[in-house]
Amino acid sequence: MRRLKFKSRQFRQERRSLEVQEIDLLEKWIEYGKPDPGSNPLSFPLLQKESPVGQMNENEFSRYAGCELFRQLPLSKKTRDGLKGSSYIKMTDIQRASLPHSLCGRDILGAAKTGSGKTLAFVIPILEKLHRLRWGPEDGVGSIIISPTRELASQLFDVLNSVGKFHGFSAGLLIGGRKGVDTEKERVNELNIVVCTPGRLLQHMDETPNFECSELQVLVLDEADRILDIGFKKALNSIVSQLPKQRQTLLFSATQTKSVQDLARLSLKDPEYLSVHEEAITATPQKLQETAMVVPLDQKLDLLWSFIKAHLTSTILVFLTSRKQVKFVFEAFKKLHPGIPLKCLHGKMNQEKRLATYSQFCGTRAVLFSTDVSSRGLDFDKAVDWVVQVDCPADVATYIHRVGRTARYDTAGRSILFLEPSEVKILEKLKAAKIPIKSTKVNENRLQPVSALLASLLVKFPDMQHLARRAFITYLKAIHKEKDKEIFDVMKLPIEEFSASLGLPMTPKLRPATRVLKKKKKLKINVHRPVGTRVVFDEDGHALPPLATLADRNNGDSSPRIDVDKVQGRYEMMRQKLEEEDQEDKLQARQLRKEKRMKKKMKWQRERLEEEEDDELLGSFGDEEDATAAGRSSKKQKTRGSGSQVVELHALLTFGDCDTQLLQSISLAHLCFRGTCSSEIDLEVCGDASSLAS
Ligand SMILES: Nc1ncnc2c1ncn2[C@@H]1O[C@H](COP(=O)(O)OP(=O)(O)OP(=O)(O)O)[C@@H](O)[C@H]1O
């Protein structure tokens, strides 16, 4: 047994040196085959499947720009094994075009159709870059992947988990509201790869002590155009200002931004623009059949109900404009029992429910009513048969993302768009954007009216009346707010008929927006008022504004006038003072963080050195030292581990509101569960985690 342990240490050393050799080889290979900046590897002659791969002779390597199999790329064994384990063999176009550039460390601006495999195009370079840098727990956050929604972040995390399972990086999913943030704070500093939504990342940057990303290597923005748009502007600017400028940045989306201003915000360095489907005849997947139907607003629910009743064995994703509409249609249709499971998803649902709904919907026959929270990035296991857009999308990009939830990778799919007659102008815009959408007429004979059923439902369940009213109002408000007035005109809508179609007995009154004037706050005497903030009154008993004390009384006027220069001077002085103090504070905090990091790093390096010395000692002293060294080295194995044969359970941690339990179980297992694949070497278990060893 002792001998076996000695072997396992030697094995670890050998493995480490093999890893160093592999990295050296990969770096040479990448350097050798770098494609020219600005070139598109898709236009290179295809590398034959049977061509030799890797090092040809001392200074010659096989070509990787222009290859189509993952195994022909300069990737580590761990990544290759991860890809193979997930059955990824052949690259998609965006992967073929971008990976040769991103593996060399270049910034990428990648655009490709929905469902075309953009996720792997950024997950692989992250794993490879950190692997080649031999990134470890003590190095902190090496990569951040930002996604606009929690579901998408969680899905990206799953892909990272499956492809990166042979690497020893710790990764965390940081999403969600206030809940769970404290648990995350305790562990977030140990992460190497962070998958997150902008809000949660910023929350940690602001609140978590010592959380910093000053060593960041790769920043990824998935659905980049969405993250760069106005809704996330403030958050993203704050995030980027806290990241080092020296980093690789990868931006991907099906509808990519080219705004120079946007890109300047991210300080991209000579990015490679790779829009692989720009030349394609269509902007949407080839196997997607797209149809539009013109139907008056008051018949949309009839059409939707008839559609669902006619497709009871399908998986259908239905998009509506507002959360209130989603709630109403879902609750109402559920009570009418259409004969197929119904689900709903919107941004105000709690996170656990959102994630549960998302995973339940994957691969089952069901109808999911959703707002645009599901429109981007989600890969419902390639199982959505139909995308139904009951309400017109805000713009062409939204249309592309919504229909992109079906016909993913190489599967087929169908979509249908219900258009109010006043909205038909969008068809021209869709066609101009190379979207092959065909218009068909509604077959009135097959329409199953649902309005009467809804009216009786609203009588039976008075709560539903409120939902219906809210759905009505929020829809009209949303249309009123839409920017594209050529398509959206609330005045052209049949408002009364629409209200009746929801089952409402009377059309709710739409009041013009009024400003609610707040009551003037009563002034109270604050006895705890800090010294120096005394209120000064004039002779008539009126409180003087604070700056009146600075007024220039020497100009002869009876009423004192503010001396603007004096006031500005004082402000300027205060501003300067504050800025100086701020700078000092920042410097101090940075210094402290740096020292702490250095200490941690030194400690880890010392431990590793000791471990290596131990190994060498063991080599000379043999079996005697084994027993004492075993405990110590097992402990070290907890924090640092790599290698193809040793399986460590600490590989990936999951953070997030719903994962507290999982987090606990992983940290338990993380204690020191270590098994080896070699039949020669026995399981080595330390401490009280022995019960986990079986
Ligand atoms: N090389 C590949 N071989 C086989 N399947 C792949 C490959 N790359 C990606 N896929 C599969 O294709 C599907 C779509 O991939 P992915 O979600 O990355 O698309 P996307 O381009 O990011 O889509 P969207 O624009 O909607 O976000 C996934 O189910 C994924 O597993």
The ligand as a Tripos MOL2 file, in Angstrom:
@<TRIPOS>MOLECULE
LIG
   31    33     1     0     0
SMALL
NO_CHARGES

@<TRIPOS>ATOM
      1 N1        -19.8630   21.3890  -33.1460 N.pl3     1 LIG1
      2 C1        -21.0730   20.9990  -32.7480 C.ar      1 LIG1
      3 N2        -21.4920   19.7410  -33.0010 N.ar      1 LIG1
      4 C2        -22.7240   19.3380  -32.6160 C.ar      1 LIG1
      5 N3        -23.6170   20.1260  -31.9770 N.ar      1 LIG1
      6 C3        -23.2550   21.3830  -31.7070 C.ar      1 LIG1
      7 C4        -21.9580   21.8860  -32.0630 C.ar      1 LIG1
      8 N4        -21.8840   23.1520  -31.6430 N.ar      1 LIG1
      9 C5        -23.0500   23.4350  -31.0340 C.ar      1 LIG1
     10 N5        -23.8820   22.3840  -31.0810 N.ar      1 LIG1
     11 C6        -25.2590   22.3180  -30.5480 C.3       1 LIG1
     12 O1        -26.0310   23.2870  -31.2490 O.3       1 LIG1
     13 C7        -27.0140   23.8480  -30.3960 C.3       1 LIG1
     14 C8        -26.9540   25.3560  -30.4820 C.3       1 LIG1
     15 O2        -25.7400   25.8180  -29.9620 O.3       1 LIG1
     16 P1        -25.6310   27.2200  -29.2080 P.3       1 LIG1
     17 O3        -26.6350   27.3040  -28.1220 O.co2     1 LIG1
     18 O4        -24.2220   27.4270  -28.8760 O.co2     1 LIG1
     19 O5        -26.1000   28.1970  -30.3760 O.3       1 LIG1
     20 P2        -25.9910   29.7760  -30.4710 P.3       1 LIG1
     21 O6        -25.3780   30.0850  -31.7840 O.co2     1 LIG1
     22 O7        -25.3340   30.3180  -29.2680 O.co2     1 LIG1
     23 O8        -27.5280   30.1940  -30.5050 O.3       1 LIG1
     24 P3        -28.2120   31.5830  -30.0580 P.3       1 LIG1
     25 O9        -27.8450   32.6250  -31.0670 O.co2     1 LIG1
     26 O10       -29.6560   31.2850  -30.0790 O.co2     1 LIG1
     27 O11       -27.6770   31.9090  -28.7160 O.co2     1 LIG1
     28 C9        -26.7360   23.3170  -29.0070 C.3       1 LIG1
     29 O12       -27.6760   22.3230  -28.7030 O.3       1 LIG1
     30 C10       -25.3510   22.7210  -29.0920 C.3       1 LIG1
     31 O13       -25.1980   21.6030  -28.2560 O.3       1 LIG1
@<TRIPOS>BOND
     1     1     2 1
     2     2     3 ar
     3     2     7 ar
     4     3     4 ar
     5     4     5 ar
     6     5     6 ar
     7     6     7 ar
     8     6    10 ar
     9     7     8 ar
    10     8     9 ar
    11     9    10 ar
    12    10    11 1
    13    11    12 1
    14    11    30 1
    15    12    13 1
    16    13    14 1
    17    13    28 1
    18    14    15 1
    19    15    16 1
    20    16    17 2
    21    16    18 1
    22    16    19 1
    23    19    20 1
    24    20    21 2
    25    20    22 1
    26    20    23 1
    27    23    24 1
    28    24    25 2
    29    24    26 1
    30    24    27 1
    31    28    29 1
    32    28    30 1
    33    30    31 1
@<TRIPOS>SUBSTRUCTURE
     1 LIG1         1 GROUP 0 **** ****
